[in-house]
Amino acid sequence: MNYLETPLQELKDARLDKAGVRLLVKREDLNHPHVSGNKWWKLKYNVSQAVEEHHDTILTFGGAFSNHIYATAAAAKEVGLRSTGVIRGERILPLNSTLSFAEQQGMKLQFVSREAYRQKNTPAFKDELEKQFGRFYLIPEGGTNSLAIKGCAEFAEKLKEIDYNYLCLAVGTGGTMAGIISSLKGERKIIGIPVLKDANFLHNEISKLVHDFCGHSYGNWSLLTSYHYGGYAKVTKALLDFVSAMKDRHDLPLEPVYTGKLMLAMMTEIEAGSFPRGSTLLVLHTGGLQGNY
Ligand SMILES: *Cc1c(COP(=O)(O)O)cnc(C)c1O
């Protein structure tokens, strides 16, 4: 897949000056027009594995607004593979912009009931899909598997030359964070902002992903689990106002599902004095802007 080098954007803001903190945003949202942000890194080795194993189809799962579905459809098309998206819920016409884009990329959309969707990780469900669609390369919902973590570890490798103390990112499945933890090997500090409610399970989940991937455990990371603003894809007026202010005042495009929550969480923590003066925060813009359109 094509990759564009991405800039670092330094945020200039009175609240940062007051706290004596620098905030750098790695604009990884700009790495590809469609397979953007962390999705590019999560798909990189999966796509090449699918090609190597002579698959002609990638099959994956997601909700109707999924960045992962959107990115997988575009990635498969770019490397000349077919794709199938198993989508939770009914087909509602007209399709929203995420699903109509996926279909334009050639993705076959298979809508399944919420009850059936819950069975998606069972062998019986996979057999059923194989009967229907033939052989395919399977990527789990959210795109997290060991090849995705490998890609995210490589991304973190690229960030090592930047001078920072804290690396901050939004967390869904935790796959991206697991790759970053594995790559940094205990150096610097990593702060994850889960975007879903009741995210305490992610402590164990991420520890396990890291250990399974690299055989080590590290203690230089933490999750701040109270910045979900009501739950996954839930928003508050304050969050939406913040997202539009970041665009207007700082020319920083965010969306309310992942990066808006992340950035508001970081600004709140900075104002609360959570970081020593003189600290530099590196905040990852993991993309997802398709959801805004
Ligand atoms: C998918 C996504 C995430 C979450 O990544 P995980 O590896 O599942 O934790 C974060 N930010 C954006 C913009 C995403 O699309």
Ligand as a Chemical Component Dictionary entry (heavy atoms), coordinates in Angstrom:
data_LIG
# 
_chem_comp.id                   LIG 
_chem_comp.type                 NON-POLYMER 
_chem_comp.pdbx_formal_charge   0 
_chem_comp.three_letter_code    LIG 
# 
loop_
_chem_comp_atom.comp_id 
_chem_comp_atom.atom_id 
_chem_comp_atom.alt_atom_id 
_chem_comp_atom.type_symbol 
_chem_comp_atom.charge 
_chem_comp_atom.model_Cartn_x 
_chem_comp_atom.model_Cartn_y 
_chem_comp_atom.model_Cartn_z 
_chem_comp_atom.pdbx_ordinal 
LIG C1 C1 C 0 -9.697  1.994  15.124 1  
LIG C2 C2 C 0 -9.250  3.294  15.693 2  
LIG C3 C3 C 0 -8.608  3.384  16.942 3  
LIG C4 C4 C 0 -8.484  2.211  17.878 4  
LIG O1 O1 O 0 -7.463  1.325  17.555 5  
LIG P1 P1 P 0 -7.270  -0.030 18.383 6  
LIG O2 O2 O 0 -6.068  -0.655 17.812 7  
LIG O3 O3 O 0 -8.499  -0.870 18.134 8  
LIG O4 O4 O 0 -7.168  0.310  19.832 9  
LIG C5 C5 C 0 -8.115  4.619  17.341 10 
LIG N1 N1 N 0 -8.296  5.728  16.583 11 
LIG C6 C6 C 0 -8.942  5.673  15.397 12 
LIG C7 C7 C 0 -9.137  6.930  14.652 13 
LIG C8 C8 C 0 -9.429  4.458  14.918 14 
LIG O5 O5 O 0 -10.080 4.432  13.735 15 
# 
loop_
_chem_comp_bond.comp_id 
_chem_comp_bond.atom_id_1 
_chem_comp_bond.atom_id_2 
_chem_comp_bond.value_order 
_chem_comp_bond.pdbx_ordinal 
LIG C1 C2 SING 1  
LIG C2 C3 SING 2  
LIG C2 C8 DOUB 3  
LIG C3 C4 SING 4  
LIG C3 C5 DOUB 5  
LIG C4 O1 SING 6  
LIG O1 P1 SING 7  
LIG P1 O2 DOUB 8  
LIG P1 O3 SING 9  
LIG P1 O4 SING 10 
LIG C5 N1 SING 11 
LIG N1 C6 DOUB 12 
LIG C6 C7 SING 13 
LIG C6 C8 SING 14 
LIG C8 O5 SING 15 
# 
